[in-house]
Amino acid sequence: MTLFAAALPILAMVVLLGVAAVVARLTADVLVAVLLASAAVAGAVARRKGRGWEAIQRSTGEKIAAVLPALLILLAIGMLIGTWVLSGSIPFLVYWGVRLVDPRFLVLTSFLATAAMSLATGTSWGSAGTVGVALMGTAAALGAPLAATAGAIVSGAYLGDKMSPLSDSTNICAIGAGAPLYAHIRHMLYTAGPSFVLAVGVYSLASRFPGEATEANAGGVLLDDLERVFSLHWIVLAPIAVVLWGIVRKVPPALAMTASSLVACVLGVFWQGFRGLDALASAVSGFRPSMTGGVGVDPASLGPAFAALVARGGLYSMATTLIVVIAAFLLAAAMDVSGALDLLIRRLLSTVRSVFGLIAATMAAGAATIGLTSHGGVTALVIGGLFQRSYDERGLARVNLSRSLEDSVTIVEPLMPWTVSAVFMAATLGVPTVSYAPWAVFCYGGPIASLALAALYRRSRFGLREAAPPLPRPPASGGAQETTGSPARRLRSQ
């Protein structure tokens, strides 16, 4: 197979995504169509190599079976978000996140409040579009630096998008790398921790802007609406406590999230006063502003910020993500059975001679692909599939791959002005990407920390995780047990 034939499906995907972005909006429907068309190209290449539909279908099934626990987590997250709105858990966090803003340290508080919101909800766009908008209004009223405030909001929003178990991108990166979700999140602390500290330091200095701070309540309408609809008592944090308990006790994530959703439904019905059918609908199709009629509040009297905050969640909200995963796996399976993936990996890694080279190659591929496609999910699935075997061969645990995907895909996208995420942030916050990007400290701190850890690992032995060595085979009769050649030993020899 020639290199061009092996890369043809990826080239087709990039070209089709570019055409779709120019001719029409890059909606989920268009994205799925592009992936399926690219998979058809990959299938044609596989057919020329003598591999038919049965082989592609079998490979796709094996890939889906391997990530089934992660797919169940995605469904559980959809149910969790809808029921957490019903119970008042998410409204409670948003309410106090806005109320506790200190005007004297607005930039720092913008980062922390948006980070808390995104960690709780797992959405960068939702956090920027609700709390972020209110904070930008406060910054304008106080005369605070708008570019610094917007950069802090973007940093906080993508901290949660990278670290929250409720985030689609967090789950997709774990799926793409074949890494356990919670292990993936824990491993990201090595790069997220230094980035967080750096961001807090920079925003602490930037918050001391000239002028006398005065009280401003840009989110007053949203807060009033939340108080009218929900009883914002600390008891609504019980569903969150259930998830935290599940993490500590190492309960399977899907089960812990399902238990949290059941608790949230009980609170929504017996504490907030919603109807039982509303609880069921929130779990399946998501919370809707029209449900407020059940607690005596006219939906028409609520502001648009309230609707943007609460209209979300449900099992159905993850349907598109699941379809994207299946379409991406069809593409990967067709390239796998044809041998295209092996050829691309060999060529891509032919110059890699060290652990740092592997991490740098992963991040370069991730950043380039997200810059071309503007879709983190597709990028993480494709790049993750390409690099899995290389990490295994070098004795590196898959969490190193998943973290590299996060640090080069999830948090880098809003720094590229032409990507969908950057356009959304600039339009929502009212600050151009080139203006807020220098202040989005967390977003560029992650890649720097990731590369630094890889460069220093040979001496420090810190920040990367080695793969667990395979269990030794039972010794053959009269023979010696094999004890050499483990992945960990090969890594230490580099």
C-alpha positions as a printed NumPy array, in Angstrom:
array([[  0.   ,   0.   ,   0.   ],
       [  1.247,   3.469,  -0.846],
       [  1.344,   6.222,   1.742],
       [ -1.207,   8.191,  -0.293],
       [ -3.676,   5.283,  -0.318],
       [ -3.264,   4.812,   3.439],
       [ -3.844,   8.507,   4.132],
       [ -6.671,   8.883,   1.601],
       [ -9.538,   8.394,   4.12 ],
       [ -8.051,  11.023,   6.467],
       [ -7.478,  13.403,   3.568],
       [-11.071,  12.858,   2.437],
       [-12.337,  13.651,   5.931],
       [-10.316,  16.868,   6.133],
       [-11.413,  18.03 ,   2.671],
       [-15.082,  17.224,   3.31 ],
       [-15.024,  18.989,   6.671],
       [-13.461,  22.036,   5.041],
       [-16.061,  22.095,   2.28 ],
       [-18.856,  21.644,   4.822],
       [-17.515,  24.512,   6.934],
       [-17.473,  26.817,   3.897],
       [-20.717,  25.762,   2.221],
       [-22.875,  25.05 ,   5.264],
       [-22.757,  25.018,   9.036],
       [-20.743,  22.186,  10.552],
       [-23.71 ,  20.634,  12.34 ],
       [-23.788,  17.216,  13.944],
       [-25.699,  15.831,  10.942],
       [-23.035,  17.092,   8.537],
       [-20.273,  15.711,  10.761],
       [-21.797,  12.229,  10.825],
       [-22.237,  12.335,   7.041],
       [-18.578,  13.331,   6.605],
       [-17.41 ,  10.501,   8.868],
       [-19.525,   7.945,   7.038],
       [-18.273,   9.188,   3.669],
       [-14.679,   8.942,   4.922],
       [-15.415,   5.444,   6.226],
       [-16.706,   4.539,   2.748],
       [-13.41 ,   5.708,   1.242],
       [-11.533,   3.635,   3.828],
       [-13.776,   0.697,   2.998],
       [-12.945,   1.016,  -0.695],
       [ -9.229,   0.975,   0.145],
       [ -9.768,  -2.091,   2.335],
       [-11.708,  -3.783,  -0.458],
       [ -8.784,  -3.296,  -2.832],
       [ -6.614,  -5.019,  -0.226],
       [ -8.996,  -7.986,  -0.198],
       [-10.824,  -7.182,   3.058],
       [-14.615,  -7.039,   2.893],
       [-17.525,  -5.738,   4.924],
       [-17.508,  -8.706,   7.293],
       [-13.984,  -7.897,   8.476],
       [-14.822,  -4.204,   8.894],
       [-18.013,  -5.009,  10.775],
       [-16.199,  -7.437,  13.078],
       [-13.444,  -4.915,  13.813],
       [-16.012,  -2.182,  14.514],
       [-17.858,  -4.462,  16.918],
       [-14.642,  -5.281,  18.752],
       [-13.806,  -1.595,  19.147],
       [-17.287,  -0.739,  20.43 ],
       [-17.229,  -3.682,  22.84 ],
       [-13.891,  -2.495,  24.199],
       [-15.285,   0.948,  25.071],
       [-18.778,  -0.142,  26.14 ],
       [-18.207,   0.926,  29.793],
       [-17.283,   4.409,  28.599],
       [-20.348,   4.551,  26.349],
       [-22.546,   3.613,  29.307],
       [-20.909,   6.447,  31.253],
       [-21.83 ,   8.861,  28.451],
       [-25.48 ,   7.817,  28.69 ],
       [-25.355,   8.122,  32.48 ],
       [-23.922,  11.634,  32.173],
       [-26.841,  12.72 ,  30.   ],
       [-29.292,  11.406,  32.576],
       [-27.261,  12.966,  35.393],
       [-27.259,  16.487,  33.939],
       [-31.002,  16.533,  33.322],
       [-31.853,  15.28 ,  36.811],
       [-29.314,  17.571,  38.503],
       [-31.145,  20.534,  37.   ],
       [-34.464,  19.122,  38.23 ],
       [-33.122,  18.683,  41.768],
       [-31.645,  22.181,  41.865],
       [-28.038,  20.981,  42.154],
       [-26.743,  22.813,  39.077],
       [-28.876,  25.943,  39.745],
       [-27.488,  26.02 ,  43.311],
       [-23.894,  25.999,  42.065],
       [-24.576,  28.679,  39.471],
       [-26.443,  30.872,  41.961],
       [-23.651,  30.925,  44.508],
       [-20.967,  31.089,  41.854],
       [-22.403,  34.417,  40.703],
       [-23.284,  35.703,  44.187],
       [-19.79 ,  35.161,  45.572],
       [-17.999,  37.234,  42.932],
       [-15.744,  39.758,  44.708],
       [-15.446,  42.935,  42.588],
       [-11.953,  43.613,  43.96 ],
       [-10.65 ,  40.38 ,  42.426],
       [-12.926,  40.04 ,  39.46 ],
       [-10.501,  38.401,  37.025],
       [ -9.414,  35.768,  39.534],
       [-12.988,  35.165,  40.639],
       [-14.082,  34.854,  37.   ],
       [-11.612,  32.015,  36.576],
       [-12.59 ,  30.24 ,  39.794],
       [-16.361,  30.688,  39.344],
       [-16.337,  29.498,  35.748],
       [-14.055,  26.6  ,  36.68 ],
       [-16.467,  25.54 ,  39.434],
       [-19.373,  25.776,  37.015],
       [-17.649,  23.764,  34.292],
       [-16.427,  21.123,  36.74 ],
       [-19.962,  20.696,  38.043],
       [-21.637,  20.62 ,  34.634],
       [-18.882,  19.382,  32.304],
       [-19.606,  21.987,  29.643],
       [-17.31 ,  24.8  ,  28.542],
       [-19.844,  26.428,  26.246],
       [-22.627,  26.28 ,  28.822],
       [-20.377,  27.771,  31.502],
       [-19.208,  30.611,  29.261],
       [-22.728,  31.234,  27.964],
       [-24.278,  31.591,  31.424],
       [-21.894,  32.499,  34.24 ],
       [-19.346,  33.847,  31.739],
       [-21.822,  36.276,  30.204],
       [-22.83 ,  37.543,  33.659],
       [-19.182,  37.997,  34.626],
       [-18.404,  39.938,  31.443],
       [-21.308,  42.253,  32.225],
       [-19.909,  42.753,  35.714],
       [-16.45 ,  43.471,  34.272],
       [-17.875,  46.115,  31.929],
       [-19.74 ,  47.779,  34.787],
       [-16.633,  47.827,  36.984],
       [-14.232,  48.998,  34.29 ],
       [-12.2  ,  45.806,  34.638],
       [ -9.939,  44.648,  31.757],
       [-12.274,  42.815,  29.392],
       [ -9.581,  40.794,  27.596],
       [ -8.17 ,  39.487,  30.89 ],
       [-11.644,  38.677,  32.195],
       [-12.567,  36.846,  28.982],
       [ -9.303,  34.884,  29.056],
       [ -9.963,  33.898,  32.673],
       [-13.47 ,  32.744,  31.755],
       [-12.175,  30.659,  28.838],
       [ -9.498,  29.127,  31.086],
       [-12.032,  28.239,  33.765],
       [-14.513,  26.878,  31.237],
       [-11.953,  24.551,  29.693],
       [-10.566,  23.454,  33.051],
       [-13.876,  21.692,  33.633],
       [-14.105,  20.561,  30.017],
       [-10.763,  18.838,  30.563],
       [-11.172,  17.557,  34.139],
       [-14.872,  16.938,  34.771],
       [-16.172,  13.354,  34.519],
       [-19.362,  14.924,  33.141],
       [-17.547,  16.376,  30.127],
       [-17.991,  14.799,  26.707],
       [-14.39 ,  15.585,  25.768],
       [-13.024,  13.993,  28.955],
       [-14.897,  10.795,  28.202],
       [-14.108,  10.829,  24.477],
       [-10.368,  11.283,  25.098],
       [-10.457,   8.342,  27.501],
       [-12.351,   6.306,  24.897],
       [ -9.969,   7.292,  22.104],
       [ -6.93 ,   6.256,  24.143],
       [ -8.56 ,   3.186,  25.673],
       [ -7.922,   4.481,  29.207],
       [-10.152,   4.162,  32.314],
       [-12.044,   7.401,  32.933],
       [-11.07 ,   8.069,  36.55 ],
       [ -7.456,   7.022,  35.98 ],
       [ -7.392,   9.44 ,  33.054],
       [ -8.698,  12.281,  35.232],
       [ -6.23 ,  11.566,  38.039],
       [ -3.311,  11.468,  35.622],
       [ -4.247,  14.876,  34.204],
       [ -3.521,  16.442,  37.606],
       [  0.192,  16.355,  36.718],
       [ -0.363,  19.003,  34.034],
       [ -3.612,  20.59 ,  35.223],
       [ -2.169,  21.298,  38.683],
       [  0.768,  23.482,  37.55 ],
       [ -1.454,  25.183,  34.958],
       [ -4.048,  25.97 ,  37.632],
       [ -1.432,  27.431,  39.978],
       [  0.043,  29.528,  37.17 ],
       [ -3.412,  30.793,  36.196],
       [ -4.273,  31.726,  39.788],
       [ -1.009,  33.664,  40.078],
       [ -1.498,  35.573,  36.836],
       [ -5.15 ,  36.359,  37.52 ],
       [ -4.386,  37.472,  41.077],
       [ -2.089,  40.145,  39.674],
       [ -4.468,  41.061,  36.843],
       [ -7.395,  41.419,  39.236],
       [ -5.865,  44.439,  40.937],
       [ -6.972,  46.767,  38.167],
       [ -6.985,  50.547,  38.682],
       [-10.1  ,  52.276,  39.871],
       [-12.553,  51.867,  42.687],
       [-14.681,  48.742,  42.488],
       [-18.394,  49.118,  42.925],
       [-21.079,  46.505,  43.245],
       [-22.631,  45.323,  40.033],
       [-25.108,  42.541,  39.508],
       [-25.035,  41.67 ,  35.846],
       [-26.598,  38.3  ,  36.594],
       [-29.407,  39.667,  38.749],
       [-32.199,  38.519,  36.438],
       [-30.801,  35.002,  36.281],
       [-30.456,  34.838,  40.075],
       [-34.032,  36.035,  40.576],
       [-35.312,  33.398,  38.17 ],
       [-33.35 ,  30.656,  39.928],
       [-34.779,  31.701,  43.303],
       [-38.319,  31.751,  41.928],
       [-38.139,  28.238,  40.487],
       [-35.831,  26.316,  42.824],
       [-35.429,  25.953,  46.565],
       [-31.682,  26.598,  46.771],
       [-30.945,  24.79 ,  50.022],
       [-27.726,  22.906,  50.688],
       [-29.671,  19.638,  50.603],
       [-29.668,  19.816,  46.8  ],
       [-25.947,  18.963,  46.925],
       [-26.853,  15.393,  47.916],
       [-26.691,  14.055,  44.305],
       [-23.193,  15.516,  43.96 ],
       [-22.211,  13.883,  47.251],
       [-23.391,  10.529,  45.886],
       [-21.069,  10.83 ,  42.879],
       [-18.147,  11.871,  45.094],
       [-18.858,   8.92 ,  47.371],
       [-18.864,   6.629,  44.351],
       [-15.491,   7.971,  43.224],
       [-13.98 ,   7.448,  46.689],
       [-15.432,   3.95 ,  46.976],
       [-14.419,   3.139,  43.381],
       [-17.957,   2.243,  42.407],
       [-18.302,   1.763,  38.626],
       [-18.93 ,   5.281,  37.259],
       [-22.124,   4.425,  35.384],
       [-23.655,   2.913,  38.537],
       [-22.591,   5.841,  40.745],
       [-24.059,   8.331,  38.272],
       [-27.281,   6.359,  37.97 ],
       [-27.629,   6.3  ,  41.76 ],
       [-27.008,  10.056,  41.838],
       [-29.698,  10.56 ,  39.202],
       [-32.211,   8.593,  41.268],
       [-31.447,  10.739,  44.322],
       [-31.805,  13.849,  42.164],
       [-35.207,  12.666,  40.901],
       [-36.41 ,  12.143,  44.469],
       [-35.262,  15.648,  45.43 ],
       [-36.83 ,  17.135,  42.316],
       [-40.221,  15.66 ,  43.133],
       [-40.357,  15.856,  46.93 ],
       [-38.173,  18.916,  47.586],
       [-38.554,  21.094,  44.515],
       [-42.17 ,  20.119,  43.804],
       [-41.909,  18.959,  40.203],
       [-44.175,  16.237,  38.912],
       [-43.095,  12.629,  38.655],
       [-43.457,  12.724,  34.882],
       [-41.133,  15.737,  34.813],
       [-38.513,  13.702,  36.683],
       [-38.805,  10.888,  34.153],
       [-38.635,  13.322,  31.224],
       [-35.577,  15.063,  32.701],
       [-33.726,  11.763,  32.875],
       [-34.679,  10.658,  29.364],
       [-35.029,  13.798,  27.247],
       [-33.632,  16.508,  29.539],
       [-35.016,  19.33 ,  31.638],
       [-37.157,  21.92 ,  29.844],
       [-38.194,  25.439,  30.992],
       [-41.841,  24.476,  30.401],
       [-41.585,  22.184,  33.44 ],
       [-41.511,  25.24 ,  35.711],
       [-45.272,  25.457,  35.297],
       [-45.491,  22.447,  37.601],
       [-44.064,  24.524,  40.491],
       [-46.276,  27.529,  39.83 ],
       [-43.914,  29.658,  37.73 ],
       [-44.973,  30.848,  34.273],
       [-42.227,  29.792,  31.804],
       [-42.886,  32.937,  29.734],
       [-41.842,  35.096,  32.697],
       [-38.345,  33.6  ,  32.823],
       [-35.377,  35.211,  31.089],
       [-33.337,  33.745,  28.228],
       [-30.322,  33.171,  30.5  ],
       [-32.433,  30.842,  32.645],
       [-33.555,  28.856,  29.611],
       [-29.959,  28.588,  28.344],
       [-28.854,  27.232,  31.716],
       [-31.551,  24.636,  32.418],
       [-32.597,  23.356,  28.975],
       [-30.167,  20.457,  28.774],
       [-29.361,  16.888,  29.702],
       [-31.182,  13.595,  29.258],
       [-30.244,  10.263,  27.717],
       [-31.245,  11.51 ,  24.275],
       [-28.721,  14.346,  24.494],
       [-25.944,  11.768,  24.12 ],
       [-27.451,  10.099,  21.05 ],
       [-25.482,  12.256,  18.621],
       [-22.243,  11.584,  20.491],
       [-22.869,   7.829,  20.3  ],
       [-23.551,   8.028,  16.566],
       [-20.346,  10.027,  16.063],
       [-18.425,   7.357,  18.011],
       [-19.862,   4.548,  15.88 ],
       [-19.138,   6.417,  12.637],
       [-15.572,   7.161,  13.78 ],
       [-15.075,   3.504,  14.7  ],
       [-16.278,   2.441,  11.245],
       [-13.588,   4.679,   9.77 ],
       [-10.919,   3.387,  12.153],
       [-11.965,  -0.251,  11.613],
       [-11.779,   0.021,   7.824],
       [ -8.311,   1.604,   8.06 ],
       [ -7.275,  -1.044,  10.558],
       [ -8.237,  -4.116,   8.545],
       [ -6.667,  -2.699,   5.371],
       [ -3.325,  -2.116,   7.075],
       [ -3.522,   1.651,   6.508],
       [ -3.28 ,   2.423,  10.214],
       [ -0.121,   0.363,  10.587],
       [  1.511,   2.086,   7.628],
       [  0.608,   5.578,   8.854],
       [  1.863,   4.84 ,  12.353],
       [  5.153,   3.455,  11.061],
       [  5.762,   6.496,   8.882],
       [  4.645,   8.963,  11.559],
       [  6.803,   7.389,  14.244],
       [  9.793,   6.512,  12.092],
       [ 11.699,   9.508,  13.462],
       [ 10.579,   9.119,  17.078],
       [ 13.471,   7.962,  19.237],
       [ 12.35 ,   8.819,  22.761],
       [  9.388,   9.155,  25.096],
       [  9.481,  12.921,  24.571],
       [  9.348,  12.402,  20.814],
       [  6.268,  10.192,  21.181],
       [  4.443,  12.685,  23.421],
       [  5.418,  15.588,  21.139],
       [  4.28 ,  13.667,  18.034],
       [  0.932,  12.89 ,  19.67 ],
       [  0.359,  16.504,  20.637],
       [  1.438,  17.834,  17.253],
       [ -0.942,  15.447,  15.492],
       [ -3.76 ,  16.369,  17.875],
       [ -3.264,  20.131,  17.522],
       [ -2.99 ,  19.926,  13.731],
       [ -6.108,  17.772,  13.414],
       [ -8.252,  19.906,  15.724],
       [ -7.111,  22.971,  13.821],
       [ -8.293,  21.359,  10.584],
       [-11.507,  19.715,  11.798],
       [-12.701,  21.847,  14.751],
       [-14.116,  18.714,  16.346],
       [-12.414,  17.407,  19.446],
       [-14.359,  14.157,  19.576],
       [-13.355,  13.05 ,  16.093],
       [ -9.759,  14.18 ,  16.663],
       [ -9.446,  12.279,  19.949],
       [-10.926,   9.094,  18.468],
       [ -8.803,   9.176,  15.314],
       [ -5.489,  10.237,  16.88 ],
       [ -6.061,   7.981,  19.878],
       [ -6.599,   5.006,  17.602],
       [ -3.458,   5.81 ,  15.632],
       [ -1.173,   6.028,  18.669],
       [ -2.457,   3.341,  21.048],
       [ -0.114,   0.609,  19.874],
       [  2.93 ,   2.905,  19.973],
       [  2.352,   3.686,  23.639],
       [  1.889,  -0.013,  24.381],
       [  5.107,  -0.932,  22.589],
       [  7.08 ,   1.654,  24.56 ],
       [  5.715,   0.488,  27.894],
       [  3.644,   3.631,  28.516],
       [  0.203,   3.407,  30.098],
       [ -2.724,   4.562,  27.984],
       [ -3.434,   7.44 ,  30.408],
       [ -0.348,   9.174,  29.01 ],
       [ -1.977,   9.106,  25.589],
       [ -5.352,  10.33 ,  26.867],
       [ -3.692,  13.198,  28.744],
       [ -1.711,  14.182,  25.657],
       [ -4.974,  14.292,  23.713],
       [ -6.562,  16.596,  26.286],
       [ -3.523,  18.891,  26.364],
       [ -3.337,  19.196,  22.59 ],
       [ -6.987,  19.015,  21.562],
       [ -9.482,  19.994,  24.253],
       [ -7.778,  23.064,  25.704],
       [ -5.946,  24.225,  22.567],
       [ -8.964,  24.558,  20.278],
       [-10.263,  27.878,  21.765],
       [ -6.855,  29.462,  21.071],
       [ -7.21 ,  28.976,  17.294],
       [ -9.378,  31.831,  15.95 ],
       [-10.782,  29.82 ,  13.03 ],
       [-12.143,  26.912,  15.078],
       [-15.772,  26.586,  16.084],
       [-15.011,  26.841,  19.798],
       [-12.956,  30.011,  19.38 ],
       [-15.682,  31.627,  17.283],
       [-18.261,  30.729,  19.926],
       [-16.174,  32.129,  22.786],
       [-15.384,  35.352,  20.944],
       [-19.016,  35.918,  20.007],
       [-20.375,  34.993,  23.444],
       [-17.905,  37.033,  25.489],
       [-17.597,  39.924,  23.055],
       [-13.783,  39.772,  22.945],
       [-11.765,  38.654,  19.856],
       [ -9.786,  35.441,  20.174],
       [ -6.471,  37.199,  19.56 ],
       [ -7.259,  39.483,  22.517],
       [ -8.287,  36.861,  25.078],
       [ -5.844,  34.111,  23.993],
       [ -2.796,  35.578,  25.818],
       [ -4.876,  35.608,  29.002],
       [ -6.184,  32.035,  28.607],
       [ -3.335,  30.837,  30.832],
       [ -4.728,  27.415,  31.632],
       [ -5.212,  26.601,  27.949],
       [ -1.57 ,  27.038,  26.975],
       [ -0.144,  26.048,  30.356],
       [ -1.29 ,  22.453,  29.864],
       [  0.679,  21.753,  26.659],
       [  3.772,  23.4  ,  28.131],
       [  3.563,  21.309,  31.308],
       [  2.929,  18.127,  29.33 ],
       [  5.977,  18.61 ,  27.115],
       [  8.135,  19.614,  30.088],
       [  7.244,  16.453,  32.003],
       [  8.04 ,  14.319,  28.957],
       [ 11.372,  16.056,  28.416],
       [ 12.438,  15.639,  32.049],
       [ 11.06 ,  12.151,  32.607],
       [ 14.249,  10.278,  31.772],
       [ 15.955,  11.976,  34.726],
       [ 13.072,  12.744,  37.088],
       [ 10.936,   9.574,  36.602],
       [  7.981,  11.822,  37.397],
       [  4.785,  12.715,  35.582],
       [  4.378,   9.702,  33.291],
       [  2.98 ,   6.299,  34.091],
       [  4.47 ,   3.051,  32.927],
       [  2.241,   0.237,  31.769],
       [  1.796,  -2.624,  34.174],
       [  3.993,  -5.539,  33.065],
       [  2.08 ,  -8.559,  31.781],
       [  1.555, -11.42 ,  34.155],
       [  4.315, -14.036,  33.798],
       [  3.42 , -17.163,  31.94 ],
       [  3.46 , -20.421,  33.873],
       [  6.894, -22.021,  33.37 ],
       [  6.99 , -24.853,  30.938],
       [  7.829, -28.262,  32.279],
       [ 11.537, -28.327,  33.023],
       [ 12.036, -24.795,  31.678],
       [ 12.776, -21.385,  33.18 ],
       [ 10.155, -18.673,  33.493],
       [ 10.494, -15.713,  31.108],
       [ 11.343, -12.595,  33.123],
       [ 12.782, -10.134,  30.639],
       [ 11.408,  -7.774,  28.047],
       [  8.537,  -6.229,  30.034],
       [  7.205,  -2.86 ,  28.789],
       [  8.366,  -1.147,  31.98 ],
       [ 11.906,  -2.481,  31.543],
       [ 12.002,  -1.364,  27.907],
       [ 10.87 ,   2.133,  28.964],
       [ 13.58 ,   2.383,  31.639],
       [ 16.212,   1.419,  29.093],
       [ 15.413,   4.401,  26.856]])
